[in-house]
Amino acid sequence: MSHSAPSLFDKAIIVPAIGEACRKLNPRLMLKNPVMFVTQVGAVLTTSAIFTSSADRCFVVQLAVWLWFTVLFANFAEAVAEGRGKAQADSLRKARKDTQARRQRGGKEDLVAANMLEMGDLVVCETGDVIPADGDVIEGIASVDEAAITGESAPVIRESGGDRSAVTGGTRVLSDRIVIKITSERGNTFLDRMIAMVEGATRQKTPNEIALTILLSALTLIFLLVCLTLKPFGSYAGIEFSTPVLVALLVCLIPTTIGGLLSAIGISGIDRLIRRNVMATSGRAVEAAGDIDVLMLDKTGTITIGNRMASDFVPAPGVSELELADAAQLASLADETPEGRSIVILAKAKFNIRARDLLQQHASFVPFTAQTRMSGVDLEGRSVRKGAAESITQWVRQHGGIYPSEVGQAVTAACNAGRTPLVVADGHRVLGVVELKDVVKGGIKERFAQLRSMGIRTVMITGDNPLTAAAIAAEAGVDDFMAQATPEDKLKRIRLEQAAGHLVAMTGDGTNDAPALAQADVGVAMNTGTQAAREAGNMVDLDSNPTKLIEIVEIGKQLLMTRGSLTTFSIANDVAKYFAIIPAMLMVTFPAMAALNVMKLGSPQSAILSAIIFNALIIVALIPLALKGVPYRPLGAVAVLRRNLLIYGLGGLVIPFIGIKAIDLVITTLNFA
């Protein structure tokens, strides 16, 4: 469940934003935005001119007031965007509290403050306990309430031995007992980092934003030089240009509209992610999401619903299903993986086979390893194994047995059906196949179709064999897949895609996904995943919903479209203002210039003042659009450009003519100029 969006006119945001807008008048802060810094310098010069200029003092006072408003409104837009994020941080901060931890050392437990825990400490948490810090479950299984972090009221399961072992400080254990190994340093918990992200303390400008800032700075410099040369040119031509008038001309020439809103647009992109329960490390990651064209997804926990579960026993010829189930359960009793536990549960559910006391039988358990790809148990006179078909085949033949062709056919049939087969053997006898089933998440095929329509190619990554991977890929509707993929394979594939000029996004939740998440242009880690995965990604999805990447991409594209749309509007808006202020400045000395006064403005002073007032008010009018973003539609680049020119280009030309004329009528009627 996403956090609700604070209202733009929420008093808790607006009031602090007003004070913050004034604080941002500090020249050191204003220098980060060259356009608004020049406007602020102009406001200072105009204010000084109140006491030194020979121009109409009332006119100069009004110019100074509206120039300061222009700067304050731009600061206010940025402060509101930051305030919306800080409101989210406050709700996260409530999850932090003084917590006591039951630290386990040398077989003994002692009670210590949570902030005294060190990385590597073991902590015991039972029903009702608040988890004191980030860590991984190394023993036990528990139901955990993560509502303080994710906003979801439904509890989640955290357990050892899988990709759902990570727990977050500030969440609460609802049932059972777990032992946690602390993985965070003091003051650097996941919650601390989330709050820092939300508050935007480390927000960096994106390459696109930097490029646009450089362009706006260049335009500002050019128009500044133009205005500076007007003074001596006017003296030569017999025209007296006062400082307030030149400042007004400069402010109307430079792109103040987009300059005033640029920072707010970037901050609001991160804010929109936060409200969808996604934490991004910087605006750079949000913008990159808008440009990705390849999406790589880990199968387990992303495309499928978590762990594979045992679904069927398929006995070999001459073997009963009961005998196969009994042996499969024996081989799984010491298997702490979710798959192993599901085999024990299935045997109990189908045949009421219960756990046995294996101590009296002098049982010796054989753990699963990546080299042998099988596990099992050695009893008196028996050696029961379960594992991959190739490993069991080799095992049986080493013990003088024969691998039945019917079992091979059952393995192939299971793979073709998108299931994972585990073969069970008792010494030299092959007893049959246990099928493990991956459950593809509902509605994911339709979401992948949406990604395809946006020009994004999807690639499923799995450690399964090619047949199983192909079946699941077809069911899920992905464009391509990688089977039997190692962490090195994932990393290599991402680098190849990037070398071919693609921008790659990767979602994952396991430790084995961490290298790929770090290499990808956009790495979205699932909050239910391991600490290593969450550290490697530049985004964390608190809801652990891999299809959330569609929303992330849309927000990234929306950020780029909003910036482009408002830049188009700003430039068109400036062109319209030229027709207001330039003829007004020159038509007294050069009557022929009156023909360019297409708005029929009342007087030179009212024209200049109307343009400056409109210039300030349009920033306020566009704040909601900058924060909310331009509505996203999956269109091509040409269609987006055409739409921008039609709506924001034409609108930027027309609206100023109407707005400036309306303001001029008010000013003239009230004799303000």
ZISULJO-V628263 format. One record per residue. N is the residue number from 0. OMEGA is omega in whole degrees, -180 to 180 (none if undefined). D_LAST is the distance of its C-alpha to the last C-alpha in Angstrom with 2 decimals. Layout:
N_OMEGA_D_LAST, N_OMEGA_D_LAST
//
This chain:
0_-178_54.39, 1_176_50.89, 2_178_48.72, 3_-178_46.19, 4_176_42.62, 5_179_40.39, 6_179_37.47, 7_-178_34.09, 8_176_32.83, 9_-177_35.93, 10_-178_35.09, 11_178_37.73, 12_-174_35.79, 13_-176_32.12, 14_177_32.43, 15_-179_34.26, 16_178_31.93, 17_178_28.92, 18_180_30.94, 19_179_32.21, 20_178_28.73, 21_180_28.03, 22_-178_31.49, 23_176_30.92, 24_176_28.27, 25_-177_31.39, 26_179_31.10, 27_177_34.69, 28_-178_33.89, 29_180_30.65, 30_179_32.69, 31_178_34.47, 32_-173_31.36, 33_-178_30.29, 34_-178_27.16, 35_176_25.71, 36_177_27.11, 37_178_25.12, 38_179_21.95, 39_177_22.96, 40_177_23.59, 41_178_20.14, 42_179_18.74, 43_-180_21.08, 44_180_20.07, 45_177_16.32, 46_178_17.37, 47_-178_19.58, 48_177_16.94, 49_-176_15.25, 50_-174_18.37, 51_-175_19.26, 52_177_16.39, 53_-180_15.48, 54_178_11.89, 55_-174_9.06, 56_179_10.57, 57_179_7.97, 58_-178_6.26, 59_178_9.99, 60_179_11.04, 61_177_9.12, 62_-178_10.58, 63_-179_13.85, 64_-176_14.12, 65_174_13.83, 66_177_16.14, 67_176_18.59, 68_179_18.44, 69_180_19.34, 70_-179_22.33, 71_179_23.34, 72_177_23.28, 73_177_25.55, 74_-180_27.82, 75_179_27.82, 76_179_29.10, 77_-179_31.91, 78_177_32.71, 79_178_33.05, 80_178_35.38, 81_-179_37.41, 82_178_37.46, 83_177_39.00, 84_-180_41.72, 85_176_42.32, 86_176_42.83, 87_180_45.64, 88_180_47.01, 89_180_47.31, 90_177_49.54, 91_-178_51.65, 92_179_51.91, 93_180_53.56, 94_179_56.48, 95_178_57.13, 96_177_59.18, 97_-174_62.01, 98_174_64.97, 99_-178_68.64, 100_177_70.61, 101_-177_74.37, 102_-177_75.13, 103_178_78.45, 104_178_80.45, 105_180_84.13, 106_180_84.80, 107_179_83.26, 108_173_79.98, 109_-176_77.86, 110_-180_74.64, 111_176_71.74, 112_-177_67.97, 113_-178_66.20, 114_177_64.25, 115_-178_67.62, 116_177_68.69, 117_176_69.26, 118_-180_69.24, 119_178_72.68, 120_176_73.44, 121_-177_75.09, 122_177_73.73, 123_177_75.36, 124_178_73.22, 125_-177_74.68, 126_178_73.51, 127_-178_70.49, 128_171_69.80, 129_179_66.34, 130_-168_66.65, 131_-177_65.80, 132_179_64.58, 133_178_64.38, 134_177_67.78, 135_177_70.34, 136_179_72.99, 137_179_76.37, 138_175_78.54, 139_180_78.39, 140_-176_76.07, 141_173_73.58, 142_-173_70.95, 143_176_67.58, 144_-180_64.44, 145_-176_61.40, 146_-179_58.84, 147_-178_57.00, 148_-172_56.35, 149_-175_56.21, 150_-180_55.22, 151_-179_58.41, 152_-178_60.71, 153_179_63.79, 154_178_65.98, 155_-180_67.02, 156_174_70.36, 157_-174_70.73, 158_179_74.08, 159_172_75.89, 160_180_77.07, 161_180_74.25, 162_177_70.60, 163_-176_69.65, 164_-175_70.65, 165_176_67.28, 166_-175_65.99, 167_177_62.71, 168_-179_62.41, 169_176_61.06, 170_-172_62.75, 171_177_65.70, 172_-178_69.29, 173_-179_70.26, 174_174_73.93, 175_-173_76.74, 176_177_76.97, 177_173_75.64, 178_-174_75.93, 179_172_72.81, 180_-176_72.66, 181_-178_69.42, 182_-178_67.52, 183_175_64.36, 184_179_63.90, 185_177_62.63, 186_-179_58.89, 187_179_58.71, 188_179_59.50, 189_-179_58.06, 190_177_55.96, 191_-179_54.58, 192_178_53.60, 193_-179_52.02, 194_178_49.81, 195_178_48.79, 196_-176_48.02, 197_-178_45.97, 198_174_43.88, 199_-176_43.15, 200_-177_44.34, 201_-178_45.80, 202_178_43.47, 203_176_43.52, 204_178_41.34, 205_178_43.20, 206_179_44.01, 207_-180_41.63, 208_178_38.80, 209_179_39.67, 210_179_39.67, 211_178_36.26, 212_178_34.92, 213_178_36.40, 214_180_34.79, 215_179_31.33, 216_179_31.95, 217_178_33.07, 218_179_29.98, 219_180_27.82, 220_-180_29.93, 221_-178_29.72, 222_176_25.93, 223_177_25.83, 224_178_28.15, 225_-178_26.08, 226_179_22.95, 227_-180_25.18, 228_180_26.67, 229_-178_23.42, 230_178_23.04, 231_178_26.43, 232_179_26.13, 233_179_22.90, 234_179_24.65, 235_-178_27.61, 236_179_25.66, 237_180_23.71, 238_180_20.35, 239_177_18.63, 240_178_17.29, 241_179_15.88, 242_179_17.20, 243_-180_14.03, 244_178_13.38, 245_177_17.11, 246_179_17.22, 247_178_14.60, 248_-179_16.74, 249_-178_19.87, 250_178_18.97, 251_180_18.20, 252_-176_21.41, 253_-175_23.77, 254_-176_25.25, 255_-176_23.54, 256_-180_24.36, 257_177_28.12, 258_-179_28.00, 259_-174_26.65, 260_-173_29.24, 261_-179_32.24, 262_-179_33.93, 263_179_33.48, 264_-180_35.16, 265_-180_38.16, 266_-177_38.58, 267_176_38.34, 268_176_41.21, 269_-180_43.47, 270_180_42.28, 271_175_43.25, 272_-179_46.66, 273_-178_47.10, 274_173_46.51, 275_176_49.36, 276_175_51.59, 277_179_51.48, 278_178_50.91, 279_-178_49.75, 280_-179_50.13, 281_175_46.94, 282_179_44.25, 283_180_46.44, 284_180_49.07, 285_-179_46.63, 286_179_45.34, 287_179_48.92, 288_180_49.86, 289_-177_47.52, 290_-175_49.50, 291_176_53.11, 292_175_55.56, 293_179_58.82, 294_179_59.57, 295_-176_62.78, 296_171_64.01, 297_-175_66.92, 298_-172_69.10, 299_179_70.34, 300_178_67.80, 301_177_65.10, 302_179_66.51, 303_-179_69.43, 304_172_69.57, 305_-171_70.73, 306_174_74.40, 307_-178_77.15, 308_177_79.51, 309_-176_83.21, 310_-175_83.68, 311_170_87.23, 312_179_90.66, 313_-175_92.40, 314_174_96.04, 315_178_98.22, 316_179_101.43, 317_-180_104.00, 318_178_101.50, 319_178_100.33, 320_178_96.69, 321_180_97.76, 322_178_99.37, 323_-179_96.28, 324_-180_93.99, 325_-180_96.28, 326_180_96.31, 327_179_92.56, 328_177_91.96, 329_-177_94.41, 330_-175_92.59, 331_-175_89.26, 332_180_90.15, 333_-179_89.02, 334_-176_86.08, 335_179_82.92, 336_177_80.58, 337_179_78.99, 338_180_81.08, 339_179_84.26, 340_-180_83.54, 341_177_82.81, 342_178_86.31, 343_-179_87.90, 344_-179_85.99, 345_178_86.88, 346_178_90.59, 347_-177_90.55, 348_-175_88.74, 349_-173_91.05, 350_-180_94.40, 351_178_93.93, 352_-176_94.82, 353_179_93.97, 354_-178_93.69, 355_177_97.03, 356_-175_98.37, 357_179_98.66, 358_-180_99.84, 359_-180_103.34, 360_179_103.32, 361_-178_102.42, 362_176_99.32, 363_-175_97.51, 364_179_93.97, 365_-177_92.66, 366_177_88.86, 367_173_86.73, 368_-180_85.83, 369_-179_83.84, 370_-177_86.99, 371_-179_89.42, 372_175_86.87, 373_178_89.11, 374_-180_90.09, 375_-177_92.96, 376_175_95.78, 377_177_99.36, 378_177_101.90, 379_178_105.67, 380_-179_106.77, 381_173_103.40, 382_-177_100.37, 383_-180_97.51, 384_170_94.49, 385_-179_91.31, 386_-179_88.81, 387_-176_87.67, 388_-178_90.15, 389_-179_90.81, 390_180_91.55, 391_177_93.86, 392_180_95.63, 393_180_96.44, 394_-178_97.46, 395_-178_99.85, 396_176_101.48, 397_180_102.02, 398_175_103.95, 399_-179_106.07, 400_180_104.32, 401_179_103.06, 402_-175_99.50, 403_179_99.83, 404_180_98.15, 405_178_97.13, 406_176_94.99, 407_178_93.36, 408_178_92.58, 409_177_91.10, 410_180_88.90, 411_180_87.67, 412_179_87.08, 413_179_85.04, 414_180_82.91, 415_179_82.37, 416_179_81.22, 417_-180_78.59, 418_179_80.62, 419_-179_81.87, 420_170_85.70, 421_-178_87.61, 422_-179_91.34, 423_179_93.79, 424_175_97.22, 425_-175_100.15, 426_-179_102.07, 427_-179_103.21, 428_172_102.21, 429_-175_98.88, 430_179_98.08, 431_-172_95.00, 432_169_91.22, 433_-180_88.52, 434_175_85.33, 435_-174_81.98, 436_170_79.10, 437_180_75.43, 438_180_73.16, 439_-177_70.14, 440_-179_67.00, 441_177_66.08, 442_-175_63.29, 443_179_63.13, 444_179_64.29, 445_179_61.32, 446_178_58.93, 447_175_60.53, 448_176_60.05, 449_178_56.30, 450_180_56.37, 451_180_58.24, 452_178_55.60, 453_179_53.02, 454_-179_55.19, 455_179_56.75, 456_-178_60.49, 457_180_62.33, 458_177_65.39, 459_180_67.61, 460_-178_69.41, 461_174_72.64, 462_-179_75.90, 463_176_77.84, 464_-174_80.30, 465_-178_79.02, 466_178_80.51, 467_-179_78.91, 468_-179_75.59, 469_-179_75.67, 470_-180_76.35, 471_179_73.54, 472_179_71.13, 473_-180_72.00, 474_-178_71.55, 475_178_68.19, 476_177_66.91, 477_-177_66.02, 478_-177_66.03, 479_179_68.37, 480_173_70.34, 481_-180_72.05, 482_178_75.40, 483_-175_77.31, 484_174_74.25, 485_175_74.54, 486_178_71.60, 487_179_72.31, 488_180_72.17, 489_-179_68.76, 490_-180_67.39, 491_-179_68.94, 492_180_67.53, 493_180_63.97, 494_177_64.28, 495_178_65.68, 496_-179_62.80, 497_178_60.27, 498_179_62.19, 499_176_61.86, 500_-179_58.06, 501_170_57.59, 502_-169_55.49, 503_171_57.77, 504_-178_57.24, 505_171_60.17, 506_180_60.83, 507_-178_63.78, 508_-176_65.18, 509_177_68.32, 510_179_69.15, 511_177_70.45, 512_-172_66.94, 513_180_65.36, 514_180_65.87, 515_178_64.41, 516_180_61.42, 517_-178_60.71, 518_-175_61.06, 519_177_58.95, 520_174_55.30, 521_179_54.62, 522_-178_57.33, 523_180_57.11, 524_177_59.72, 525_180_60.90, 526_178_60.63, 527_-176_64.19, 528_-177_65.43, 529_179_66.83, 530_-179_65.03, 531_179_65.60, 532_-178_63.78, 533_179_60.79, 534_-174_60.61, 535_-177_60.83, 536_173_58.10, 537_170_54.38, 538_176_53.78, 539_178_55.75, 540_-177_55.95, 541_179_56.59, 542_-180_57.87, 543_179_60.30, 544_-175_59.58, 545_179_59.99, 546_176_58.28, 547_-179_55.12, 548_176_54.68, 549_179_53.42, 550_179_50.49, 551_179_50.04, 552_-180_49.93, 553_179_47.44, 554_177_45.15, 555_178_45.49, 556_179_44.72, 557_178_41.82, 558_-180_40.39, 559_-180_40.66, 560_179_39.27, 561_179_36.26, 562_179_35.46, 563_-178_35.96, 564_-178_33.94, 565_174_30.86, 566_177_31.19, 567_179_31.30, 568_-177_28.22, 569_-179_26.34, 570_178_27.27, 571_179_26.44, 572_179_23.11, 573_179_22.32, 574_180_23.39, 575_-179_20.94, 576_177_18.02, 577_-178_19.30, 578_179_18.69, 579_-167_14.98, 580_-177_14.21, 581_177_17.04, 582_-179_16.63, 583_-179_12.93, 584_-170_14.19, 585_-169_17.11, 586_177_16.68, 587_179_15.66, 588_179_18.86, 589_-177_20.81, 590_-180_20.15, 591_180_22.72, 592_-180_20.43, 593_179_18.46, 594_179_21.46, 595_178_20.51, 596_-173_17.17, 597_180_19.31, 598_-178_16.63, 599_-179_15.18, 600_-169_11.56, 601_-177_9.13, 602_177_7.93, 603_-179_8.86, 604_180_5.80, 605_178_5.24, 606_-180_9.00, 607_-179_9.54, 608_179_7.80, 609_180_9.63, 610_-180_12.71, 611_179_12.85, 612_179_12.60, 613_-179_15.17, 614_179_17.20, 615_-175_17.65, 616_-177_18.38, 617_177_20.86, 618_179_23.02, 619_-178_23.39, 620_-176_24.22, 621_180_26.87, 622_179_28.58, 623_179_31.09, 624_179_32.07, 625_-178_32.52, 626_-178_34.73, 627_-179_36.64, 628_176_36.98, 629_179_37.01, 630_-177_39.95, 631_172_43.02, 632_-179_45.22, 633_-179_48.27, 634_176_47.13, 635_-176_48.07, 636_-179_45.81, 637_-180_45.23, 638_178_44.38, 639_179_41.94, 640_180_40.20, 641_-179_40.05, 642_179_38.68, 643_-179_35.99, 644_-177_34.85, 645_-175_34.93, 646_-173_33.22, 647_176_31.05, 648_179_30.61, 649_178_29.74, 650_179_27.79, 651_176_25.80, 652_-172_24.86, 653_-174_24.18, 654_179_22.39, 655_178_19.37, 656_-180_18.88, 657_-176_18.99, 658_-178_16.99, 659_179_14.05, 660_179_14.02, 661_179_14.29, 662_179_11.41, 663_179_9.20, 664_179_10.75, 665_-179_10.11, 666_-179_6.35, 667_-179_6.53, 668_-177_9.42, 669_179_8.31, 670_177_5.40, 671_-179_3.81, 672_none_0.00
//
